[in-house]
Amino acid sequence: MKPRTWVSSLLLFVGLSGRLCNTRIVPFVDPPDDLLQEEGIILGPLDGVALTPEVSRADWTVTADSFQEGYPPINAIDVNTRTYWHSQYAPAVGLPHHITVDMTSVYLVNGVTYQPRQDGSSNGNIGQHQVLVSTDGSNYNLVAFGTWLDDSSTKTADFETIPARFIRIVALTEAGNRGPWTSAAEINVYGTASSFASRTGWTATADSSQSTSLAPGNVLDGNSATFWQTRTNAALPHEITIDMRTVLPTVQGIAYLPRQDDSRNGNIGQYQVLVSTDGTNFNQVTAGAWPDDATHKVANFASVAGRYIRLRALTEAGNRGPWTSAAEINVLNGAGFVPPSAHQGLWGPTINFPLVPVAASLQPNSGRVIAWSAYSARTFGGDNGRTVTAVYDPTAQRVTQRVVTNTGHDMFCPGISLDANGRTLVTGGSSTQKASIYSPTSDTWASAPNMIISRGYQSSATCGDGRIFVIGGSWSGWAGGKDAEIYDPTTNRWSLLRGCAVAPMLTGDTEGVFRSDNHAWLFGWKNGSVFQAGPSMAMNWYDTRESGSQQRAGTRASDADSMCGTAIMYDAVAGTILTLGGSRNYQNSQASAAAHLITIANPGTTPQVTKLGDMAYARIFHNSVVLPDGKVFTAGGQSVGAPFQDTNLQFVPEMWDPATTQFTQMTPNSTPRVYHSFALLLLDATVLVGGGGLCDTCSANHFDAQVFTPPYLLNSDGSKASRPVISTVSSTSVVPGTTITVAVNIPVTFMSLIRYGSATHTVNTDQRRIPLTLTPAGSNANSYRVTIPNDYGIALPGYWMLFAIDGDGRPSVAVTIHIRGP
């Protein structure tokens, strides 16, 4: 291909501000009518959506680790879906395989699409994979990984905006395990562009120059045929300083073009970039090493204000002599684009799933996440007696797929609870009376007895005695009368709780009981009780003993019905619950930004409800997670509820601090997380946020998840902060009232227990946090005693994550504690 000229390869940084600069939103495509009818969805008006463009492939080049004759890698960028690249298969070259695109210029990219071959064969479809990006072709960053579905549909890897020139897709497996090969019909990259800062009036000085024709000003003349070169007898290091004549507030990088006269003499190898506002005090903003070739090089760094830019050459790239040269130097002006700040947390990498992950649960000890959709990876409908599942292993950074058929259970839109032994109980949904149990120890699914009442969109909660309470769920089966029942894992039986009526907790949804008994906010509590905090404005106590009973608990202050809002028990010792957002109706009504604090005491007593300051953004279909330090992280949602539509989106997460009762906005994410999304706290104290959609060919399907790293795990420059390490725990299997001794490598100020979570449709009744008070454990330095609260209503039976938090608020990786059942 014809080389791109220096002028045509100018970087174009995005001029948009805020969330859209990080977002690739596809044009809206309606879900099929049959799905809308089954879900009871009424499509509302659409907002305008932005489309991040494909980067032009006109000047790209592409290489691969191998190719079969007649199927070269260039086929993957030739705009012809009938051709494709295929790794060598005669004789076969083993996996992994990789294909690398050189876009010949650095762009701000935020997505890659991979189209498998379109000739009717699936040979070479990529399964497990990695997506990596680089600005120099040598140092690559992992931005996405996972497993793609084994079909011919175009696959997407969306990720947070990052500068890149090279895109590499690594195929770790063949999706159908048909052989050790890889193929690709088309690869596209999505990115945005901005200009270099105008160089009018700029000047350049250097430590030396060989002659007036090789003067430093040549790097600013827009002519790649001229260049600056130092004296041939002058020793390294060398430096050239640009005076831009005015302070630019958003300097984000420099672009360096080596000489273009076929000589490499003076190519810069190791380098430093320094920036100053006054020409006297310079701060180093980045350093590195460039390869010894004639391509233009880019050094990106966090946005800073600067007037003077200094490029310091420490070595000559080929060690040919002590000289330095440069044809052109440009300065990258952010023009309003601001890189994410570590103080607001960071997103990434993206984990690609071979399904839309609608529901998920965290598995004890391993920290693996099991996720599922429905009978299909991309759609739902009817009772098909099977479920497509996937397991994400954060340690191995791997996603594997399994279709569960032995239980005959289509687990779309279920209730989920983790029992006292860490098993995941999934109830109802598309298979309205079915119940299934996933055992993490055997990695198997098994059938539990059918529920007595058909349900879908119900909620369930583990109680202090280990039984699991279920109520509501008129989305499937008949509508109305979905009173409570309870499952006893010990006897493996369901029992009706005739005194636990659903009627007192109904919302006033305009669609009636089909919606009004959905997604209850349930909390197992003391003496066999369950507290229902919402989403109806009415709150209730349920007693699960004998045939059950119900007692009204007042209303949630001035709050309205808040369907598909969230409720989080962030301090179980104090009985405090934070409620956030929601809407009066399931769809097509304005969401709320309201926040309330509920404090519960003994069962049957009236809770204390306090109205807090609102969130910055109204939300429905969002997800909230309690963190080890007691803060609550909330992400995603819409300002108007619209299932299967990526509209009215809220990209900016918020962090609530119980110490101040204030919300702080976090770094925006790039992918809509609304209806059918989930969020879970992981063992390393990060948050996994994923899913959304499951509407066949609609545009709202999101086959992925993203990791959010909270600020407490980051240094100010975005690097990983050092954190405590729990070295020993005297016992990891306990009962309430047990005192354990925990040894840590450094001093810590407090510890907390957070119960393993499960999530779907904004509901996570499993998560709750217990703050633990420390006392010194004898004379052993950094050894502490903590006591588990002596009440199963607070310390529910099951598996918990134990975190140790230091004086800077940084948590350890969790150690798993099993609170055994009574």
N, C-alpha and C positions, 0 to 999 in steps of 0.2 A: 504494500500500500504506500501511497505517496506520503512522505513525512509531513507532519503538521508544522507550519511555520510558527515562529516565535509569537507573532501577533495573534494568530488564530488559536494559540494554546493558552491565552490569558485565562487565569482563573476567574470564575464568576461566582463570588460569594453571594449567598442569599441576602436580599435586602429586606425580607420580611422580618418582623419581630414577633416575639411571643411564641405560641405553641405551633402555629402553622409551619414555621420554618423547620420543625422537626417531624412533620407529619406527611405521610403518603396515604392519601385517602382516595379510593377508587370511585369512579362514577357509580351512582346508586342503581342497583338492580333489585326489583321487587322480588320478594319470596314468592314461590308458587301459590296459587289460590287455595289448593287443598291444605297446605300447611297453615295458612292464615285462618282457614275455617276451623281446623282442628284446635288451634291455639286460642281461638276467639279473638284474633287480632284485627283491629281496625286501623288501617294505615292513616297516619296524619299527614299534614303538610310538611314538605321537606325544606330544610335550610339549604343554602348554597354550600357546596363542598369544594375544597381545593384539590387539585391534582398536581402532585409533584411530577415533572416530566421525566421521560426516559432520556438518558444521556445519549447524544448522537453517537452512532457507532461508525461514522464515516472513516475515521482515521485510526480505529482500534487495530491492535494486533493481538494474537492469541497463541498460546503454547499449551502443550499437555505433556504428561509424563510418557505417554505412548499413544499411537493411533494405528488402526488397521488401514492398510493401503486402500484408498478410495473413500475413506471416511476421516479426513483431516480435521483438526480442531477449528479451522477457519469456518467450517460448516455451522458452527454454533453461533456465529455472529453475522451470517450472510443474508438475513431477512428472508429466509426460505425454509418453511417448516417441513418441506419434503426431504431436505438433506439433514444429515446429523453427523456429529463426531462420535466415533466409537473407539474405545481403547483397543489395543492389539489383542486379537483372539486367536491368531494362527501364526505361531504358537501363542497360547494365552499368557498374558502377563498378570500376575496376581494383584489383588487389592492390597492397599488402597490405591486409588487413582486420583489425579487432580488435573484441573484445567484452569489456566490463569489468563485473565484478560488484562491487557495494558491499554488504558484509555488515553495514553500519551500526554495527559495533563491531570492535574489534581482537581477533583471536584468534591463538594460536600455531598456525600452519598448517604442514603438512608434506606435502601432496599435493593434486593436482587431478585429477579425471577428466573426460574429454570423451567423450560418446557421439555418434557421427555420426547423421545422420538414419536412421530405421528403416522407411522407406516403400518399400524396394526400389531406390531410386535412390542412386547414389554421388556425384551432383553436389554439389560444395561440401565434400567430405571434406577435412579439413585435412592437408596433407603437412608441408612444412617450417614450423616454428613457433617461437615464443618464449612462455615463461610468465614474467610479471613480477608483482611484488607491491609494495604500498605501504601505508603507514599513513595517509597524508594525501591521496592522490589526485593528488599532483603529482610526487613524487619516487619513481620506481619502481626496483626492483632486479631484475635478471635472475636467476632461480633455476633455470630449465631451458630447454633448446632442443633442436632436433633434427628428426627426420622421423618421422611416424607412418605406419603401414601403411594401405594403401588398401582398407579393408574396413569392415564395420558394427560390428565389435567395439568395446567400450569401451576407450579409451586412458587410460593413467595417466602422470602426471608426478609422481614422488616427489622430494622434496628435503629438505634439512636444515631443521629447525624454525626458523621465523622469524616475528616478529610481523607481522601484515598485516590490513588491513581491506579493501583493494581487490585483486582478482585480475584480471589482464588476460591474455587469450590473443590473441596476434598470429599470424594466418595469413599466411605468406610465399608459399606456393604451394598450389595445389589438387592433392591427392594423385595424381590421374590425369591432370593437365594437360588437363582437359576444358573449362575456361573460367576466367575471372577472378573466381570467386565463392567464397563460404565459407558453410557451414551448420553448425548444431549443434542436436541434439535436447535434450540435457541436459548441464549442467555442475554438478559437485559439488566441494566443498572439504572436506578433512579437517583437523580441528584439535582442540585441547584447550583447557580453560578453567580459571581459578582466581579466587579472590576478591581484591578489594582488601583491604588491611590494614584491620582494624577501627579505626574512628575514635573509639571510646569514650574519653573523657578528653582528647582532643586539643584544642589551642588554636591560634589563628592570630593573628598580628600583621602589620601592614602599615605602610608609610611614611606613609600617610594614608588617610582615608575621608571621603566626602562628608557622612555623617550617621550617627547611631546605627542607623538602619534599613538603612543600606548598609555595615554593619560587616564586618570581615574574617571574623568567625565564621560568617557566612552560607555560606561555602564548605564548611563542615563539617556543615551542618544536615540534609543529605539532602533538601532541598526545592529543586527546580530553579526555582521561581518567585521565590526570593529571590536576591540577589546582593550582592557587595561591589563598591564603586566608589570610586576615589580622588577627591580634591577636584578639581573641574573646572578650578581655576586652578593646580594643582600640575604642575610640569614633569616630563617623562619623564627618565630611566627610573623605573619604579615596581617595588616588590617586595613580595611577601607571603611570610611564613615560617610554616611549619607545625611545631609541636612535638608529636611523637608520644609523648612522655613516656618512651619506652624505646627502646633501640637495636635496630633490626631488622637482622639479619645479611644479608638478601638483598633489598635495595631495588633494583628493576630498572626503575622508570619512574614517571611521573606521568600522570594523566589530567585534562585541563582542559575543563570545560564552560562555554562562553561564556554570557552572559545569554540568557534564553529569552523575553523580553517583546517580541519583534519589533523591538527596537532593536539596532543593531550597535555603538553607541558604547562604546568601551573594549575591543573585541575585540583580543586580543593578536596582534601580528604577529611581529616578530623577538623572540626570547626566549633566556634562559639558564636552566639548572637547576643549582642548587648543593646540595651535601649536606654535612652536618657531624654529628659525633658529640657535640660539646660546645657548640654554639651560638656559638662564637667563630671557629674555623678552618673555613672553607668551601672545598670543592673543586668546581670546575665539572665536571659529568659529561656534559653535552650542551648543545647550542645549535642553533637553527634558526629557521624562520619558519613560521607557521601561516596557512592561507587565511582570508579574511574571510567566514566564515559561522557559522551557529549550531550546527554539528555538534560533537560532542565530539572533542577532540584528544588524542593520546597522544605522549609523548616517552619512548622507551625508551633504556636505556643498560646497560652491563655491570654485573653485580651488585656492589653495594657495601654496606657497613654504614653505617647512618645513623639519627640521631634527629631531626634538623632538616632540612627540605626547603624550599628557597627558590626561588621562581619569580620571575624578574626580567623585566619587560616593557621592551624597548628601544624598541619602536615601537607605535603603534596601527595595526591592520591596514589600515584604510581611510584613514589620515591625516586623520581628521575632527577630531582635537584631541589634547591632551596627557594623555589620561586612560586608565585601565585598569579593567577590570571582570572578574568571574568569578562564575559561579553555583555551581559545585561543583569541588572539587579532591580527587582520590583518589590514593593511593600504591599502586603495584603491588608486591605482595609475592611474591617468587619462590617461596616455600613449598617450597624444596628443588630447584627447577629452576635449574641453573647453566648460563649460556651457555658455549659452547665457548671454551677459552683458546687464544690464539695460540701459547702455549708447547707445546701438544700438536698443533698443526697444525689446518687447517680443511678442511672438505669443501664442494664445490660449485664451479660449478653442475653440474646433472644434464644429461647428454646423452641424449636419447631416440633410439633406433634403430628402424627399421622391421623389425627382426628381433631374435631373442635372440642376442647376440654371444657365441658359444661359443669362437671362435678369432679371433686377431688378430695382425697384424704391423705394425711401424713402417716407414714408407717413407723411404728416404734423401733427404736435402736438404729435401724439402717438409715432413717431419714428419707427414704424413698417416697415419692409421691405417686399414688395410683390415681389415674384420671380416666374419665369415660364420657361418652357422648350418648348414643342410643343404639338401635340396631344397625345404624349406618354411621360412618365417620363424619358425614356432612349434613345429614338430615334426620328427621324423625317421622313418626306417623303409625298409628295402630300398635297392636301388640304382636311383635315379631319373634318373641321368645329368645332373643340373644342380645348381647351388648358388646360393642367395640370398646376395648380398654387399652390403655398404654401406661407404662411405668417409666417415670423419670428418675434416674439415679444421679443426684448432684455430685457424688464423689467420682463416679466414672464418667460423668458428663455424657450420658447415653440415654436414649429413649427407645424402649422396645414395645412392640404391639402384641396384643392377644385378643382374640374374639372369644367371649365367654358364652358357651352354648349349653353347658351341662345343667345349669340352674333353670333354663327355660324362662329367664327373666329379662325383659327389656327395661333397663334401669334408667330410663329417661325421666327427669323431673321427679325424683324420689325424695324421701326423708333419709337422712344419714346420721348415724351416731357411732362413736367408738365405745366399745364396751369395756368392762373392767380388765379384760385380758388383751386389750389392744386390737381386737378384731373390729372390722368395719361392718356394721349392720346397715344394709340398704333395703328400704321398704317401698313398695308400691311404684307409682309412676305409670308408664305405659302399660306394664303388666300390673294391673291395679291391686291385686291382693298378694302378689308374690313378695317374698322376703329372701334376701341372700346375704351370706356372710363371707367376707374375705379374711383369711387367716394369714398374717404376715410371716408366721414361723414356717408354715408349709407352702406359702405362696400359691394358695389354692382358693377357689370359690366353691361354696357349697350352699345348698338350699336350706333355708330355715322354714318352719311351718308357715303357711299362709296366714296373713292377717285376717281378722274377723270381718273387717270393714274394708271395702275397696277405697283406695286413696291415690291421689297425685297432688303434688304441691303441699303436702302436709309437712309438719315439723315434728322432730323427735328430740328427746333429751335424755341423757343418762342420769339416773337418780342415785342418791347416796347409798342405796342398798344394792346397786348394780343392775336393777331392772331398767328397761328403756320405755319411756312414756311417749305416746304418739297421739296427735290430735289434728283435726282439720283434714283438708285435702279433697275439695270438691272439683278440682280440675279434671280428675278422671273418676270413673265409676258414677254413681248417681250424685246429684247435687243436693247438698244439705244433710243435716243430721250426722255429721262426721264427728260424733262424740269420741272420747278418748278410749284407748285400750293400752295395754302394757305387756311387754315381752319380758319373760324371765329366762335368762340364759342358762340358769341352773336346771330348771325343769324343761327347758326348750318348749314353752307353751305361751300362748297369748291369752289374755283375759280382758273382758270388757270392764271398763270403769264407768258404770251406769250413772254414777253421781257426778262425773266430770263432763258436763255438757259443753258443747262447742258454742252454743248460742251467745253466751255473755261476751265472747271475744271477737264477734264478727265486726268487720268494718262496714261502712255504709257505701260500698262501691256501687257505682251506677250499673254495673253488669250483674249485680246480685250475688247470691251465695256462691256461684261458680268462682268468684274471685274473693269473696269477703272472708273466707276461712283459711286463706293461703298464708304460708310462710310465717307462722307464729314465732315470736321472740320468747324462747323458753329457757329457763334456768333451773336445773335440779338444785334443791336447797335442803334445809335441815328437816329432820323428822319425817322423811318421805314426802316432802312437799315439792311442788314445781311452781315457780313464779312465772306468770305470763306478763311480760312488760309491754307488749304491742304485737303487731303494728296498729291495732285498733287503739283509739284514744282511751278505751277502757282497759284497766289492768285487773288481773285476777290471780287468786291463789287456788291451786289444785292440790288436793290431798290424795295421794295414790294408795293409801292403805285401805284394805278391805275392798268395798265396792266403789270407793272414791267419793269425793265431795268437792264442791266449788264454793269460793267466797269472793265477793267483789273486793277490789283493793283500790277503788277510786279511779281517777283519771290522771293522765300524764300532764298535770298542770294545764296550761292553755293549748297544749299541742293538739293538732287534729289527727285524724287517721293518717298513718304514715307507711302505707304499703311499700314494700321493697326498700325500706330504710334499713339501718343496721343498729344492733344493740350489743354492747361489749362489756363484760364484767372484768374491769381492769384491776380491781382490788377485791378479791373474794373475802378477805378477812374483814374488811369494812362493809362488805355487801354493796359496793358501789357499781352502778351500771351506767355507761354513757350511751345515749341514743342519738342517732344522727340521720337527718334527712327523711326521705320517703315522700309519698304523695297520697292525696285523698283517694285516688283511683289507680288501678293497675296500669292504665294507659291513657294517653292523650289528655293528661292534666298536669298542671304546673307542679314541679317538685318543690320541696321545702329545703331551706338551709338551716332549719332549727336544730338546736342541740339542747338536750336535757340531761340532768344528772338525777338518777334514781338511787336512793339508799334504802335497802331492805334490811329488816331485822328478823324477829321471830315470825314464823309462818302465821298468817292470819292478821298480822298487824298492818296498819296503813303505812305504806312507804312514804318517805320524804322525797318530794320532787322539786328540783330547782331548775329554773329556766336559765340557761347559759347564753353567752353571746353566740350569734349565728356563725356558721361556717362562711367562708368567703364566697362559696358557690353552692347554689341549690343542687340537690342530687337525688336521683332515684336510680336503682340498679347499680349502685356503687358497692365497694367491699371495704371492710374495716378490719384491722388486725392490731391486737395489743402487742407491744414490744417489751423486752425484758426490763426496761427502765420505767415502765408504766405508761409511757406515751402511747397514743393511739394513732395509727397511720390509716388514712382513708384515700382511696384512689378510684378514678373512673366515675361513671355515672352520666346522666343526662339531666338537663334542666326541665325537660318535658318528657315523660315516659313514652317511648316509642319502640316496642319490641321489634327486633330485626331491622332496625334502621340506625345507621351511624350518623345521627343528626343531633343537634342541640347538645354537643359533646362537652364533657368536662375533662380536660387533659391535665389540669394542675392538681396534684394531690395536696392534701393538707395533713399536718401533724398537730394533734391536740396534746397539750401539756397539762397534766393534772395539777402541777404545782402552781401554775398561773391561770389555769382554765382558759388559755388563749390558743388560737389556731395560728400556725405558721405555714405558709405555702412552700411546697417542695418543688423540686425540678420536674417540669412537665414530662410526661411520657409521649411516645409517638404513635401508639396504637390505641384505637378506641376500646374501652373495656366497659361494656354496658350489659344488656340483657344476656343471660347465660354465661357470665364470667365468674371468676373465683379469685380468692387470695388466701394464702397460707403463710404463716411464719415457719421458716426452716431452722434446722439445728444450728446453723452458723449465724443466726440472728438477722439474716436478710429476709426479704419478703418476696414470694413468688406470686405474680399477678398474671392471669391468663384467661384465654377463651373469649367467648362472645359469638352469638349467631346461632349456627346449626339450622340453616334455612336453605339447604340444597345449593342452588346456583346463585343465591342472593349475594350482594356485595358486603354483607355484614358478617360473613364467616371469618373467624380468626383462628387459624390452626396453630396457635403459638402461645407462649407465655414469656414474661420478662422478669428478670431479677431486679428488685430495687434494693440498693445498698444504702441504709440510713446514714445520716451524717456521723453517728457515733462510731462508725467503723472506718472513717476516712481522715487523713491528714488534710490540711488546708489546700495542698496542691492536688488532691484527688487520689494520692497513693494510699495503700492500705495502712491503717494505723496498727501499731502493736497493741495486743489485747491480752487480758489475763488468760491463763491456761489452768483448768482444773486438773490437778495431777492425780489425786485419789479421793474416793468417797468411801466412808466406812461401810455403808450398805446402800445398795441401789434397789432393794425390794423392802418396802416398809408398810406400816399401817399408820393411820392418823395418831398423833401424839408421840411418834418416834423422834428421838434426837439423833442426828447423824453428824459426823465430823467430816469436814471438807477441807482439803489442802489445796492451796493455790500457789502459783509460782511467784506472785507479787501481792502486795497488800490490796485488798478490795474493801469497799465500803458497805455493800449490801448484796444480797442474792435474791433471786425470785424463781418461782416455779410457774411454768405456763403449760397448760394441758395441751397435748397433741390435738390438732384441729382437723375438721372436715368442712367442706363448703360447697354450696350450690345455691343459686338464686338469692344471693345476699345473706343467706343463713349460715351461721357457724355456731351451733349451740355447744360445741365441744370446748372451744377455747375459753379459758379464764386464767387469771393471773393471781398468784399468791405471793405477796412480798414477804421476805424472810428476814428476821432480825438476827444479827451476828453477835456471838460472844466468843472471846478467845478460847482456844482449845489448849489449855495448859501453857507450857513454855515453848511450844513449837511455833516458830515464826510462820505467819501467813496460813495458820491452821485455825479453822473456825467451827463452832457448833451452831447448828440450826435445828429448829423443831418444827415438824409438820403440824399444822393446826389439828387439834384433837376433835374433829367433827367431820364425818363423811359428807355432810351437806356442803361444807366448804371445800374440803380436799376430796373431791369425787374419786371413786376408784377408777383406775386406768393408768395410762402412761403420761408422764410429765417431763418437760425439759427443765433442767436445773441450770441457771445462768449465774455466774459471778460477775459483778460489775465493779470496776475500779473507780478511783476518785475523779477521773475524767469522763465517767459515764459510759465507758467502753465495756461491752459484755464479752464474756468468754464464748467459745463454742459450747453448746449444751452437752451435759451428761444426762442420760435418760434415767429417770427414777420411776419405778413401778409402785404405785399405791395399791396394794392388794385389796380386794373386796372383802366385805364383812362375812 
